[in-house]
Every structure is written in structure tokens, then in C-alpha cells.
Amino acid sequence: MVMLAVLTVLGLMVLTSTDTELSITTNTRMSAEAISAAETILEFAQKKILEERSGSTLINADVVDLLPPDTSLRTGGINEIDVYSARANPKIQARFSADASGKGNIFSTSGDGTGSIDLPYYRSTIEVQRQRATARLEAVQVDLTAF
């Protein structure tokens, strides 16, 4: 009888462990799918910037064909393309300027790096929801054609 009780307890422990592992795997998969969907929409936003050179708010109708089933732009989330025509704020300059990165990226300076003019730039913010998982991506693009 004791052996039956021990085997029952062990069986319940294995069942609980398996259920936990399944939940972790499901959450990881949903998060990865949300990030992938957000990357797809971010690419769409960057293409839209190149074509229209303007800011806009993205809605589900714009991107419904690009998203996998059960995935949508997050309701109440920030899904927009912002346009700035002056010098970037100090926080963005620190993250993306040539001085901060050391990689020769030109952000708030002229094409030759002298800083004589400010280039327009676009900031895309995308929030995607897939069931319980949410992903938010941001990207900055500088319009070098204005130089």
C-alpha cells in the first residue's frame, strides 16, 4: 500500500513538472512569435517611410495581411511613425550619434560629419500582441536624402 502511495505521489510530481514545462514552452513560443510579428511590421513601417516620407499612425487594417493568426497591433499601444525635422533630443543623440557609438553612424549631423545642418529623422514604434505575449520595437531612421 505504501508503495502505491509513493508511486502516486511521484506520478503527480511528474505530471505537475510536465505541465510547468509546457507552460514555459508555450510562453516562450508566443513571445518569439510576437517579436517576429513586430519585426515584420517595423519593416513595413520603414518601407512606408521610404515611400511617403511622412509620419502616420498604424492601424490593424494597414497590416492585417502581414500578421499571423491571433496576432494584432496592441490596442492602446503606441503604433506610429513620428517625423522630426530638427536636432534629436539628447537621449537619442547619445544612443545613435557618431560620438556615442564610435561606429561612424551619422545621426544629427550633416552627411560629412561637420554638424552644420540637422537632418530629418523618423522614429517608428510598434507594439504587437499575441495572446498573452506583447512585443514592442522602436527604430530610428535618418533621411540622408535631405542632405
N, C-alpha and C positions, 0 to 999 in steps of 0.2 A: 504494500500500500504506500509506503514511504517513497519507494522508487517511482511509482506512478505520479505522486505529488511533485517530486523533483523534476521528472520529465515534463510535466505540465508547466511548471514554472519556467524551465528552460525554453520550452516551446513558445510561451508568451513573450519571453525576453527577445527571442529571435524575431518574432512577429513584429514587436514594437521597434526593434532596430531596423528591420527591413522597411517599415512604414516611414521612419525618420529619414532613411537614406533616399527613399523615393521622393519625399517632400523636398529634400535638398536638391536632388537632381532636377525636379520639375521647376523649382525656383530659379536654379542656375540657367536652365534652358530658356525659360521665359525672359530672364534678364538679357541673355545673349540675343534673343530674337528682337527684343525692344531696342537694344543698341544697334543692331543691324538695320532695323527699320528706320531709326533716327538718322543713321549714316546715309541711307538711301534718300531720305527727304532733304538732308543737308546738301547732298549733291544736286538734287532738284533745285533747291534754293540758289545754289551757286550758279547753275545754268541760267536760272531766271534773272539773276543779277547781270550776267554777261549779255543776255538778250535785251533786257529792258532798262538796265542802269537806273533802277528806282527802288524805293522801299515799298513794302507791302506786308499785309498780314496773310498768313497761310491758313486755309481752312480745309476741313476734310474733303470737300468736293474737289479741291485742287489736286489732291494726292491719293484719292481713294484707290486708283488703279495701281499705285506703287506699293501699297501696304499689304502685308499678308493678312489672312483672315483673323478676326478677333483683335486687330490692332488698329489704333486710331491716334490722331493727334490728341494730346491730353486736353480734356475740357477744362477751361480756366487756366490752361498753361500759356506760356509765352511762346507763340509760334509766329515769328515775324522776321522781316529783313529791315534793319534800320540803316539809314544813309546819313553819313556825317561828311560835311564839306570843309571842316576846319581841323585844327590840330586835335589829335586824340587826347583823351583825358590822361593824366599822369599814370594811372594804374595800367591802362592799356599800353601806353608808351613804354613803361618799364618791362612789360611782358613781351612786347613784339618789336621794339626798336633795335636797330643795328648795335647800339651800345650794350644793351642788356643781353642779347643772345650771343654776340660775338661771331655770328654766322653770316654776316653781311646782308641780313634782311633789311630792306628799306621800308620803313613804315610811315613815319610822319615827316619825312624829309623829301627833298626833290630826288629825281632819278639819279643824279650824280653824287648824292650824299651830302651836299652842302647845306641843306636845311633852308634853302632860300624860298621855298614855297611849301604849302601844305597840300597834300594830295587827298582827294575824297576817298573814303573807305566805307565798307559795308560790314555790318555785323549781323550774322544770321543766328537766331536762337530757335531751336527745335525741341519740343517735348513730346514724346510718344509714350502711349500706354498700351501694354499688352497684359490683359487681366490684372494681376497684382503687381506686375513689374512696370516701372517707369524709367525712361532714359531721357536725359537732357544733354544736348550737344550745342556748343557755340563755336562759331568760326568767324574769323576776320579776313576780309579781302581788301586789298588796296587797289585802287583804279589807277594803274600806271599810264593808261591812255590819256589821262588829263595832263600829263607832263609835256 
